[in-house]
Amino acid sequence: MDVLKLVEKGAKKLVPKYMRKFFRASRYELKMQQLSPVDLIIHVGAHWAEDAEIYEQYGAKTVLWIEADPDTYDKLCNVVAERKGETRHLTECALVSSSDGQELEFHRYNNDGASSSVYSTTDTFKARFPNSFETGEVIAMQTRSLPDILAAHGIDLGQANRAMLVLDVQGHEYSVLQGLGDLLQQFHLCKCEVSRIPVYDGGAQFPELDAHFRQHDFKLISHWYALVPRHGDVLYQHR
């Protein structure tokens, strides 16, 4: 057991039992209940739009779903086409990165593409997720930056009352943020998958992501720092 895990267990023991539900590994849902509504959500790493219903509950007027894998994207389009509410669902098939026009290898994984990434697995990944693995299929893809995609859909972040960014790109979060630049500060909230352990070979780690958010005047609101999960979601709010 690593030092961070020991600290996490010790911190949880200090919390009364009746309050421990508020300090579970992910407090994203609890925070979003307090911070809703949001009117625009940009979700990078959409998979099959599993969060569509909850985004509608958050009051989103527009959701832009961005998915890199072409096969996964086909099902994504079918899923959002069935949404019948007032929320406008947009889709884009793109590998989002720090700039446009780079060629990167995209590694497909067996679990319906949920773990597919520009990075290969580490031994930590294999031990933590023994039933998930690379299929051996690698796609060469051209990258796009998030500002380019937003412009293509006519999305002006400055016109949104409360915009939220969601990053779930399997270790590639820092590159997406680099490509976004100072436009990050036009988001009110950002949900980001982070790792304190090497899950993907070359993937971003929590310290560099956290430093980037703090440099752009965001505050971590979902966790105490000692309780940030070894691999999971955190929520930041622009100050």
C-alpha positions, 0 to 999 in steps of 0.5 A, spaced: 500 500 500 503 506 498 503 512 502 498 516 499 493 510 500 495 510 507 494 518 508 487 517 505 485 511 509 487 515 515 483 521 513 477 518 512 477 515 519 477 522 522 470 523 519 464 521 523 461 515 520 454 519 518 458 524 514 463 519 510 458 519 504 460 526 503 467 524 503 467 518 498 472 517 492 468 521 488 464 527 490 462 530 483 455 528 483 454 532 490 457 538 488 453 538 481 447 538 485 449 544 488 452 548 482 447 546 477 444 549 472 449 549 467 447 551 460 453 549 456 457 542 456 463 540 452 464 533 453 471 530 450 472 523 450 464 522 450 464 514 448 456 513 448 454 519 451 452 515 458 451 522 462 446 524 457 440 524 462 444 527 468 446 533 463 439 534 461 438 534 469 443 539 470 439 544 465 444 543 459 441 547 453 447 544 449 451 539 449 457 537 445 460 530 445 466 529 442 469 522 441 475 520 437 474 512 435 470 512 429 466 506 431 464 508 438 462 515 434 457 511 430 454 508 436 454 515 440 450 518 434 445 513 435 444 514 442 444 522 442 439 521 436 434 518 441 434 523 446 427 527 446 428 533 451 429 540 450 437 539 450 440 540 443 446 534 443 451 536 438 457 531 436 464 531 433 468 525 431 475 528 433 482 526 436 483 532 440 490 534 442 494 540 443 494 542 436 491 541 429 494 536 424 498 532 428 498 524 426 498 520 433 497 513 434 490 511 437 490 504 441 483 500 441 482 497 447 477 491 448 472 494 453 467 497 448 473 502 447 472 505 454 479 505 455 482 506 448 487 512 448 493 515 444 497 511 450 499 504 451 497 500 458 502 500 464 503 494 469 499 498 473 493 499 469 494 491 467 494 490 475 488 495 476 484 493 470 485 485 469 479 485 464 481 491 460 487 490 455 489 493 448 486 489 442 492 490 438 489 495 433 492 501 432 489 507 428 493 513 425 489 519 426 489 527 425 489 531 431 484 537 432 484 542 437 478 544 441 478 551 439 477 549 432 472 544 434 468 549 438 468 554 432 466 549 427 460 548 431 459 556 432 460 555 439 462 562 443 464 560 450 463 568 452 455 567 450 454 561 455 451 563 462 455 557 465 459 553 461 462 546 463 468 542 460 468 535 461 475 531 460 475 523 459 481 522 454 485 516 458 491 520 460 491 525 454 487 531 458 493 535 459 494 536 451 487 537 450 488 543 456 494 546 452 490 546 445 485 550 449 489 555 452 486 561 455 479 559 453 479 555 459 478 561 463 471 561 460 469 555 463 465 555 470 467 548 471 471 542 469 470 535 470 477 532 469 479 524 470 486 524 473 491 519 475 496 519 481 499 513 479 501 511 472 495 508 468 497 510 461 504 510 459 506 517 458 499 519 460 498 526 464 499 525 472 495 529 477 500 534 479 501 537 472 494 537 471 492 541 478 498 546 476 495 547 470 488 549 473 491 553 478 495 557 473 488 559 470 485 560 476 481 554 478 480 551 484 479 544 486 472 543 489 470 536 489 476 533 494 481 535 499 487 534 496 489 528 501 483 524 498 484 525 491 483 518 488 489 514 485 485 514 478 478 517 478 474 524 477 475 531 480 471 537 479 474 544 478 471 551 479 473 557 476 474 563 481 
